[in-house]
Amino acid sequence: MSETFEDDFEIIDDIDDPEIIALTELGTTLIQAILEKEPISNVQDLIDAGAPLWYQDDDGTSALHAAAYVENEQLVKLLIEEGAVWNAVDNLQNTAGDIALSLNNVACYNLIRDAGIRSELLLTLLSQTSLNPTPSESSLVLRGLDNSAVASTDAFLSSKLRYTQDSHGQDICSLVLDDGQEVGVMMGWEREIMQKTVEKLCIDHEKKDQGLKVLNVGFGLGIIDNLFQNLSTPPALHVIVEPHRDVLAHMKEQGWYDKKGVSILEGKWQDCIASEALQGFGKFDVIYTDTFSENYSELHKFFKHLRELLASPESRFSFFNGLGATNALFYDVYTRLSELHLADAGADVVWSDVDVSAQNDEERWGETRKYFSLPIYRLPIAKPRQI
Ligand SMILES: C[S@@+](CC[C@H](N)C(=O)[O-])C[C@H]1O[C@@H](n2cnc3c(N)ncnc32)[C@H](O)[C@@H]1O
């Protein structure tokens, strides 16, 4: 018996179906052959006989995981060429790339990471063609088909936010999901990232002493906006784009509407970017974006506006690089993908590492859902390429 799921997916639950039994046996044999280091020709024979590369055993191990375990670069390459799934996770949430990384096998890791980048680039391309007008769901594993407030801007904008401090004195702006789970929209532990970002964006900027023209998308806790205001010469113009009513109310309470040089555009960046209001400010020396509940395709769209928004080759752009940040491989793929897409948009990026490993999990997350679990944050600074 089978049932349809959202018209697109078929959940097959008939374990007595002879076809499924045959596929399961072939898939299991393939994984065993790899783990037992049988000759590569045997593996090829099994694939040619129809062994499914997408098959994962009871532990979630796929053929690609197995090839990473036995550190066989040639086999990893073959499986990828034959269509192995680069981002399948096992029961411990590890991809084959994570296995290669844990074994320090750079060659196998790079092969899997590059397969991820190629696949994401292809999906971006497909989502831009008329053949496939739906937005890329390439980030299925990264964000799931999630219409909750975490992954849908509309749901996020109609949800209630709370400004609080946790038991460690950490400032938090959070939303509470229907299931009672609390998710940090912005959390105080990110202050160091914001601090380093402002340093890289502003400290040695040639126009710093005359007051920079700054555009920031997404206020949150206002950490980065306060840092911009606290520069030795505050910005000559500081535009903040923010759509959430609770955030706007918080900004009003804190006096942001009355600050000299500050202009607030109430709305989503997607609605403001081509508006007369924004264009009336002219171009910017520094641009930063850090939104919430948006996936990579929105960030990619933002990149495409940079050339028209940045004032000169000395202008700088950065964004909160947090996509895929609960898994080393996904983080690496999204970091490199954004570098390639920024290059397409005419901007060259330089990365710096920020060590964010000092805090323990309990202090950082408390009761909230983890969204960044890697020890190093990769901070991007992009400048328009001179033509
Ligand atoms: C992570 S917080 C920003 C934190 C900020 N960088 C700081 O230093 O505190 C994300 C903010 O982006 C806002 N946001 C979400 N979607 C947006 C959109 N489409 N356009 C502009 N802002 C958006 C949210 O309401 C929220 O205030």
The ligand as an ORCA input file, in Angstrom:
! r2SCAN-3c Opt
* xyz 0 1
  C      19.057     37.966     13.676
  S      18.146     39.434     13.839
  C      19.331     40.682     13.468
  C      20.304     40.864     14.583
  C      21.198     42.061     14.461
  N      22.237     41.814     13.482
  C      21.812     42.421     15.790
  O      23.026     42.727     15.794
  O      21.126     42.406     16.823
  C      17.137     39.369     12.410
  C      16.238     40.561     12.206
  O      15.866     40.570     10.828
  C      14.521     40.947     10.721
  N      14.019     40.442      9.425
  C      13.470     39.246      9.140
  N      13.132     39.179      7.834
  C      13.489     40.361      7.284
  C      13.400     40.895      5.963
  N      12.882     40.180      4.969
  N      13.842     42.157      5.752
  C      14.388     42.878      6.771
  N      14.522     42.403      8.038
  C      14.065     41.177      8.296
  C      13.882     40.312     11.949
  O      12.635     40.895     12.271
  C      14.955     40.533     13.000
  O      14.767     41.752     13.659
*
